[in-house]
């Protein structure tokens, strides 16, 4: 009779433990945005879901272990909405990061990023002028481009060495000009043009070796942010899918535990065991 109670208690303890990496995933997303202000709307839903799972798991654990029917009812009621919210979040995360990836560049280890390769709500949100101002400001303040500098023997690394580096999407999109611009390498964040060069990419005119400007207003920078978000969300979504499977299993078993508790409450009044209740009253005389 109490097997389902014990199992739901164990599963809820497990989901409580798993809610910790969900919270950590939300916090990690904020660090991937280079500042808590950059893409705040991306990590808060995940943090809220993580907290909800943690609280609900505690209620389910207590309800199962102490055979508390009210806590089990509350657990099942809230957990239904948590599962729905997690499903919506997973589907949404995959939907808005479905398209777009970096393009390979001949003789380069890094990828180039183009905004036209992306589409959908997330692209429109990131590319929105007022919102992009906040994001680009965050990237600038994070000094991610300044941290790219490397020296060999006290001098900047050569262009050959730079071409072998695997840059992050933000480093590639925001800290250097697109490769097809044809600028001449001076160091990681200083590139110069030459007379008669043909600028085939609109981002080429936006590039500036001024360390406060660089390519922060380039579409390649926006694409780099989108690629970074896609990579981060896909990693976090793997954890979410595992947690969702466990939550669904726990929910199904929780229904059995809830029915078990109600059956015991209805058929076994306090102070009277089931076997005693089944005996004729004359046995007690």
N, C-alpha and C positions, 0 to 999 in steps of 0.2 A: 504493500500500500504506500509506503513512504519512499520507494525507490525513485519515483519522479521528483519528489521534493529534494532528495539528496543530489540528484543529477542536475536539477535546475540551480541548486545552490552552487554546485561546482562550476557549471557553465557561466553563471553570473559573476563568480569570482574571476573566471578567465576573461570575460568581457570587460570587467573592471580593469584588469591588468592591461588589456589591449586598448582601452580608452586612453591610456598614457601615451602610446606612440601616436595616436590620432591627434592629441593635444600637441605633442612634440612636432607632428607634421605641420600643424597650423603655424606654430612658432617658426619652424624651419622655412616655411613659405615666406614669412615676413623677412627673414634674413636673406633669402634668395632675391628679394626685391631690393636689397641693398639699403633699405631704410623702412621703418615701420609706417612711414607716411606714403611710400611709393604706390603699393598695390594693396592697401589695407582691405579693400572689399573682397579680395581673394581668400585671405586666410581666416577672416572672422566666422564665416559659415562653418568651416571645419572645426574651429575652436569651440563654437557653441555646440556642435554635434558631439564633440569629444566630452565636454562637460556633462551634457545630457545623458550620454551613455554611462558615464561614471556614476552619476546620481541614481539613475534608474537601476543600474546593476546592483548598487548597494541595497535599494529597496527590494529588488527581487531576491537577493541573497538572504536578507533578513526575513522576508516573507516566507521563503522556502524552509529555512533552518528553524524558525520559530513557529511555523505553521500558522502564520497570520494571514487570514483570508483577505482582510482589507488591503494590506500591503501588496499581496499578490494581484488583487484586482487593479490597484493603482499601477503596479508594475506593467501588467498587460495592456492597460489603457494607454499609458505614456509610451511604452516600447513600440506599439503599433505606429505611432506618429514618428518616432525616432527612426524606425526602419524605412518608412516612406520617405522621410527627409534625406536619409543616407542614399537611398536609391536615386532620388531626384538629383542629389549632388553628384553622384558618380556619373549618371547619364549626362548631366549638364557639363561636367568637366571634360568628358570625352567628346561631347558635341562641339564645344567651343574651341577645342584644341585638335580638331580632326584634321585640318588642312595646314600645310605649310611645313617647310623644313629648310635647312641650309643647303646651299649649292656648293658642290665641289669646285675647286679652282685648280687648274693645272699647275703642277710643281709647287703646290702649297699644302701644308698639313691642316690649315684652318679652313673653315667654310665662310662663304659670303652669304648675306641675308638680304632678301628683297621683300618689301611690304606687299607687293602684288601677289606673292605666293600664298598669302594668308587671306582669310575671309571670315565673315560672320560677326557675331556680337562682340567678341573679345577684341577683334581687330578695330572695330568702330569705336569701342570704349577706349582703348589705348591710344588710338590715333586722334581722338577728339582733342581739339586745340587746347581747350582750357585744362583738360585732364593731363595732356602730355606735358604741359608746362610744369606740373607738380612732379611727374615722373622723371623728366629730364633733370630737374633741379635736384632730386634725390640722388640720381646717378652721379651727378657732378659733385655733390657734397660727400658721396661715399668714397671719392678719390680712387675709384676702381681703375681708371686709366693711368693715373699717376703711379699706381702700384705695378704697372706692367714693365717698368724700366728694368733692364738688366745690363750689367757691364761685364766685360771680359778684359782683364788687365787694366782696369780703370777707364776703358773707353766703351761706348755703346756697342752692343752685339751687332754683327754684320747682318745685311739683308738676307743672306743665305741661312744664317742661324734663325732669324726671325721667321722666315718662311717655313721652317720645320716645327714651329711652335703650334700646339693645339690650343687655340684661343677659345674662351667662352663666347657664347653668342653676343653678350653685351660688349665684351672687349673687341670682338671683330666688327660689330655693327656701329659702335659708338666712339671707339678710340682711334680708329684709322679710317681712311677713305676707302670706298669700294675698290676692289682690285682693277675693275674695268676702267677706272678713271685714268690709270697710267701714271700716277704721281710717283716722284722719285723719293725713295726712302732715305731719311736722315737718321732718325731713331724711331722707337716704337710709336711715338705720338707726334712726330714732326715729319711731314711729307710735303714736298714742294713740286710745283708744276714747271713747265718749260714752254718756251715760245713755240707756237704753232700746234700745240696739243689739241686734240679734238675731245670735247667733253660730251660723251654719249649718254651719261647718266645724270639726271637732275641733281642727284646728291653731290656730284662733283663740284657744283657751284656753291654748295652749302658748307663744304669742308673748309676748315680754317685751323692752321697750326697753333693758333692762340689756345693755350691750355684751358681757358675758361669756355671755349667754344667747341673746338674739335668737330665731331659730327653729331653733337647732341640734338640738332634739329633735322638730322637726316632721316629719311624713311628707313634706311638700313638700321639705324639705331632702334626705331620702333619695332622693326622686324626682329632684331636681336632680343628685345624685351619679350616679344611674343614667343620666340623660340625658347627662351629661358623659362617662361611661365609654363609652356607646354611640357618641357622636360620635367619641371618640378611637380606639376599636377599629375603627370603619368606615374611618377614614382609614388606619390602619396596615394593615388587611386588603387594601387596594388594592395596596400595595407587596408584601405577601406573595403575592398571586395572581400578580403579574408574575414574582416570583422563582420561584414554583412552576412556572410554565410553562417558564421557562428551565432549571430543574433537571431537569424531566422530559425535555426535549430533550437536555440534556447527558448524562443517564443512558442514554438510548437510544444515543446516539453513543458513550458510554463502553463499552457492551457490545461495540460493533463494534471499538473500539480495543483492548479486552482480547483479543478473539478474534484480532485482527490481531497483537498482541504474541506470543500463544501460538503462532500459526502460524509466525511468524518464528523463535521460539525452537526449535520442533520441527523445522523444515525447513532452517534455516540455522545450523549449528554455527559457533562462533566461529572466524574465520580462514578460512572457506570461503564464498565467495559462491554465490548460488543458481545462476547460470549455470555456474559451475565444477562444482557438484554434479551438474548435469544432464548433463555431458559424460562419455563413456566413459573409463575409467581409462587406456586405451592412449594417449589424447592426451597425457597428462602424462609418458609414458615417453620 
